[in-house]
Amino acid sequence: MQKGGESASKLFGEQKVFVAYEKTPDGTLYMTVCLDKQLGNPHFHSVTQVSPNRWNHHIVVKSEETAKSDWLQRLVREGFEFAKQ
């Protein structure tokens, strides 16, 4: 994460996999994972279609437990797989 609220992106090839776009003073991390499909998960803050076959999955990470969770690890892994296509 860069200072001053700037975005930090993880790239795989030319595709954005996820973007951590804000970290608050209390340690909350806001991030987005881009996929080619919409996933439903009660942990997602929101899911938006940004173009055909492009869905942004917005996640709010407020705890270490969430950061280490299986569902978040799977989501990031799926984002990397999508980026390799």
Backbone as a chain_set.jsonl record, in Angstrom:
{"seq": "MQKGGESASKLFGEQKVFVAYEKTPDGTLYMTVCLDKQLGNPHFHSVTQVSPNRWNHHIVVKSEETAKSDWLQRLVREGFEFAKQ", "coords": {"N": [[0.848, -1.169, 0.0], [0.567, 2.162, -0.817], [1.539, 5.359, 0.494], [-0.671, 8.085, 1.332], [-3.131, 7.347, 0.297], [-2.982, 6.377, -2.3], [-3.513, 4.045, -4.975], [-2.524, 0.616, -4.946], [-1.538, -1.848, -7.114], [-1.747, -5.268, -8.005], [-0.287, -6.956, -10.564], [-0.698, -9.191, -13.274], [0.724, -10.17, -16.014], [-0.778, -8.093, -18.307], [-3.159, -7.671, -17.098], [-5.188, -6.409, -14.482], [-5.336, -7.835, -11.369], [-6.056, -7.575, -8.647], [-6.891, -4.751, -6.659], [-5.805, -2.902, -3.997], [-7.294, -0.381, -2.554], [-7.633, 1.368, -0.434], [-6.54, 1.94, 2.868], [-7.474, 2.25, 6.082], [-6.974, 4.285, 9.104], [-7.651, 2.596, 11.237], [-6.877, 0.151, 10.34], [-8.459, -1.149, 8.493], [-8.822, -2.627, 5.34], [-9.591, -1.941, 2.032], [-10.431, -3.62, -0.871], [-10.392, -4.736, -4.325], [-11.271, -7.359, -6.472], [-10.972, -8.512, -9.707], [-12.929, -10.429, -11.904], [-14.061, -12.74, -14.471], [-16.675, -13.323, -14.187], [-19.662, -13.05, -12.232], [-19.627, -13.541, -8.807], [-21.377, -14.843, -6.042], [-21.322, -14.052, -2.673], [-21.632, -13.793, 0.737], [-19.685, -12.371, 2.073], [-18.745, -10.371, 0.43], [-18.561, -6.899, -0.12], [-19.696, -5.48, -2.233], [-20.639, -6.194, -5.655], [-19.881, -5.391, -8.923], [-20.657, -4.998, -12.371], [-18.355, -4.087, -14.725], [-17.736, -4.071, -17.378], [-18.398, -6.037, -20.369], [-18.068, -9.379, -19.402], [-16.48, -8.707, -17.201], [-16.21, -8.349, -13.866], [-16.176, -6.587, -10.884], [-15.299, -7.395, -7.678], [-15.853, -6.303, -4.583], [-14.249, -6.016, -1.504], [-14.148, -5.796, 2.017], [-11.742, -5.772, 4.379], [-11.441, -6.308, 7.627], [-10.169, -7.606, 9.642], [-7.517, -9.766, 10.817], [-8.258, -12.382, 10.709], [-10.131, -12.43, 8.583], [-8.398, -11.652, 6.517], [-6.775, -13.887, 6.325], [-8.536, -15.821, 5.593], [-10.047, -18.718, 4.058], [-11.916, -18.286, 1.989], [-11.223, -15.747, 0.985], [-8.613, -16.163, 0.12], [-9.123, -18.054, -1.914], [-10.598, -16.43, -3.65], [-8.711, -14.459, -4.463], [-6.853, -16.154, -5.684], [-8.457, -17.122, -7.775], [-8.766, -14.737, -9.161], [-6.132, -14.374, -10.103], [-5.964, -16.581, -11.809], [-7.89, -15.883, -13.71], [-6.631, -13.643, -14.787], [-4.557, -14.792, -16.158], [-5.631, -15.748, -18.49]], "CA": [[0.0, 0.0, 0.0], [1.341, 3.383, -0.883], [1.044, 6.419, 1.368], [-1.498, 9.115, 0.73], [-4.347, 6.817, -0.293], [-2.81, 5.974, -3.688], [-3.788, 2.629, -5.197], [-1.446, -0.329, -5.213], [-2.117, -2.909, -7.93], [-1.003, -6.476, -8.308], [-0.487, -7.208, -11.981], [-0.294, -10.469, -13.837], [0.68, -9.788, -17.422], [-1.332, -6.741, -18.438], [-4.453, -7.651, -16.421], [-5.249, -6.131, -13.054], [-5.92, -8.935, -10.621], [-6.776, -6.926, -7.57], [-6.406, -3.434, -6.267], [-6.061, -2.463, -2.635], [-7.435, 1.037, -2.837], [-7.618, 2.231, 0.745], [-6.322, 1.36, 4.189], [-7.856, 3.281, 7.038], [-6.148, 4.306, 10.315], [-7.957, 1.466, 12.121], [-6.364, -1.067, 9.736], [-9.382, -1.717, 7.51], [-8.316, -2.619, 3.973], [-10.609, -2.062, 0.996], [-9.795, -4.155, -2.067], [-11.238, -5.181, -5.422], [-10.757, -8.454, -7.286], [-11.674, -8.558, -10.99], [-13.145, -11.756, -12.472], [-14.854, -12.76, -15.697], [-18.041, -13.7, -13.831], [-20.147, -12.554, -10.949], [-19.742, -14.531, -7.748], [-22.185, -14.447, -4.9], [-20.709, -14.422, -1.42], [-22.076, -12.814, 1.743], [-18.543, -11.597, 2.544], [-18.463, -9.266, -0.489], [-19.222, -5.621, 0.156], [-20.538, -5.298, -3.42], [-20.135, -6.742, -6.914], [-20.368, -4.553, -10.017], [-20.181, -5.329, -13.713], [-17.708, -2.888, -15.248], [-17.759, -4.235, -18.831], [-18.746, -7.43, -20.645], [-17.156, -10.379, -18.83], [-15.612, -8.097, -16.187], [-16.941, -8.082, -12.639], [-15.358, -6.179, -9.747], [-15.777, -7.908, -6.402], [-15.313, -5.393, -3.576], [-14.118, -6.684, -0.222], [-13.684, -5.002, 3.148], [-10.986, -6.646, 5.274], [-11.347, -5.599, 8.904], [-9.484, -8.4, 10.654], [-6.529, -10.728, 10.346], [-9.017, -13.605, 10.413], [-10.637, -12.286, 7.218], [-7.246, -11.624, 5.603], [-6.248, -15.249, 6.201], [-9.649, -16.744, 5.367], [-10.022, -19.56, 2.866], [-12.706, -17.702, 0.901], [-10.479, -14.639, 0.379], [-7.492, -16.768, -0.597], [-9.676, -18.622, -3.156], [-10.982, -15.326, -4.527], [-7.489, -13.893, -5.047], [-6.325, -17.186, -6.591], [-9.312, -17.103, -8.966], [-8.406, -13.524, -9.891], [-4.892, -14.646, -10.822], [-6.275, -17.503, -12.914], [-8.576, -15.083, -14.732], [-5.656, -12.757, -15.42], [-3.672, -15.576, -17.045], [-6.341, -16.098, -19.729]], "C": [[0.892, 1.228, 0.0], [0.727, 4.417, 0.044], [0.154, 7.379, 0.602], [-2.725, 8.587, 0.014], [-4.218, 6.406, -1.75], [-3.06, 4.477, -3.811], [-2.506, 1.85, -5.395], [-2.06, -1.502, -5.944], [-1.181, -4.096, -7.999], [-1.309, -6.787, -9.758], [-0.024, -8.596, -12.343], [-0.408, -10.273, -15.326], [0.202, -8.356, -17.484], [-2.656, -6.597, -17.699], [-4.297, -7.212, -14.967], [-5.942, -7.31, -12.394], [-6.705, -8.397, -9.44], [-6.117, -5.602, -7.258], [-6.776, -3.217, -4.809], [-6.119, -0.948, -2.709], [-7.543, 1.933, -1.621], [-7.332, 1.388, 1.979], [-6.569, 2.484, 5.182], [-6.955, 3.233, 8.28], [-6.431, 3.136, 11.263], [-7.535, 0.125, 11.518], [-7.288, -1.728, 8.734], [-8.798, -1.554, 6.119], [-9.488, -2.813, 3.023], [-9.908, -2.553, -0.261], [-10.838, -4.618, -3.069], [-10.53, -6.297, -6.16], [-11.624, -8.525, -8.543], [-11.739, -9.999, -11.497], [-13.968, -11.639, -13.747], [-16.297, -13.162, -15.45], [-18.389, -13.108, -12.482], [-20.227, -13.725, -9.972], [-20.625, -13.979, -6.643], [-21.513, -14.937, -3.625], [-21.124, -13.376, -0.393], [-20.931, -11.962, 2.296], [-18.243, -10.39, 1.658], [-19.23, -8.031, -0.063], [-20.175, -5.283, -0.994], [-19.86, -5.957, -4.609], [-20.742, -5.901, -8.028], [-19.802, -5.037, -11.345], [-19.637, -4.05, -14.332], [-17.591, -2.908, -16.765], [-18.157, -5.686, -19.097], [-17.66, -8.371, -20.111], [-16.14, -9.801, -17.853], [-16.474, -7.692, -14.993], [-15.953, -7.721, -11.539], [-16.039, -6.641, -8.462], [-15.085, -7.101, -5.306], [-15.376, -6.063, -2.202], [-13.614, -5.69, 0.809], [-13.028, -5.978, 4.125], [-10.749, -5.873, 6.568], [-10.577, -6.372, 9.97], [-8.455, -9.319, 10.005], [-7.215, -12.043, 9.979], [-9.574, -13.569, 8.987], [-9.491, -12.337, 6.217], [-6.697, -13.019, 5.348], [-7.321, -16.27, 5.838], [-9.507, -17.527, 4.062], [-10.767, -18.912, 1.705], [-11.954, -16.563, 0.226], [-9.283, -15.172, -0.406], [-7.968, -17.37, -1.929], [-10.024, -17.524, -4.148], [-9.757, -14.72, -5.209], [-6.872, -14.876, -6.035], [-7.135, -17.22, -7.894], [-9.053, -15.854, -9.799], [-7.121, -13.703, -10.679], [-5.132, -15.566, -12.01], [-6.971, -16.761, -14.051], [-7.581, -14.217, -15.488], [-4.733, -13.504, -16.375], [-4.327, -15.9, -18.39], [-5.987, -15.17, -20.858]], "O": [[1.864, 1.3, 0.751], [-0.465, 4.36, 0.345], [0.222, 7.469, -0.624], [-3.312, 9.3, -0.8], [-5.227, 6.113, -2.392], [-2.845, 3.727, -2.858], [-1.528, 2.359, -5.941], [-3.014, -2.102, -5.448], [0.039, -3.937, -8.047], [-2.476, -6.874, -10.14], [0.94, -9.11, -11.774], [-1.515, -10.213, -15.859], [0.729, -7.493, -16.781], [-3.225, -5.505, -17.673], [-3.346, -7.621, -14.3], [-7.017, -7.728, -12.824], [-7.878, -8.726, -9.258], [-4.944, -5.374, -7.557], [-7.943, -3.34, -4.438], [-5.092, -0.299, -2.908], [-7.546, 3.156, -1.765], [-7.822, 0.267, 2.112], [-5.939, 3.539, 5.115], [-6.246, 2.248, 8.487], [-5.545, 2.727, 12.014], [-7.797, -0.925, 12.105], [-6.941, -2.768, 8.174], [-8.334, -0.473, 5.756], [-10.284, -3.737, 3.188], [-8.904, -1.975, -0.678], [-11.996, -4.86, -2.728], [-9.336, -6.204, -6.443], [-12.851, -8.589, -8.459], [-10.729, -10.703, -11.517], [-14.504, -10.576, -14.061], [-17.065, -13.326, -16.398], [-17.518, -12.719, -11.704], [-20.818, -14.762, -10.272], [-20.608, -12.782, -6.357], [-21.172, -16.114, -3.515], [-20.976, -12.18, -0.644], [-21.182, -10.934, 2.925], [-17.55, -9.471, 2.094], [-20.402, -8.107, 0.307], [-21.308, -4.856, -0.77], [-18.663, -6.243, -4.578], [-21.958, -5.713, -8.083], [-18.639, -5.43, -11.44], [-20.351, -3.055, -14.453], [-17.37, -1.864, -17.378], [-18.247, -6.483, -18.163], [-16.472, -8.16, -20.354], [-15.051, -10.352, -17.696], [-17.341, -6.823, -15.091], [-15.001, -8.46, -11.288], [-17.198, -6.319, -8.201], [-13.872, -7.205, -5.124], [-16.407, -6.599, -1.797], [-12.764, -4.849, 0.518], [-13.677, -6.893, 4.633], [-9.971, -4.921, 6.609], [-10.354, -5.865, 11.069], [-8.517, -9.608, 8.81], [-6.796, -12.731, 9.048], [-9.496, -14.563, 8.266], [-9.6, -12.993, 5.181], [-6.204, -13.298, 4.254], [-7.037, -17.467, 5.783], [-8.92, -17.046, 3.093], [-10.311, -18.976, 0.564], [-12.036, -16.42, -0.994], [-8.982, -14.671, -1.489], [-7.3, -17.217, -2.952], [-9.778, -17.664, -5.346], [-9.776, -14.495, -6.419], [-6.417, -14.476, -7.106], [-6.568, -17.334, -8.98], [-9.116, -15.913, -11.027], [-7.025, -13.231, -11.812], [-4.573, -15.36, -13.088], [-6.669, -16.99, -15.223], [-7.683, -14.077, -16.707], [-4.187, -12.908, -17.303], [-3.636, -16.288, -19.331], [-6.496, -15.325, -21.968]]}, "num_chains": 1, "name": "protein.A"}
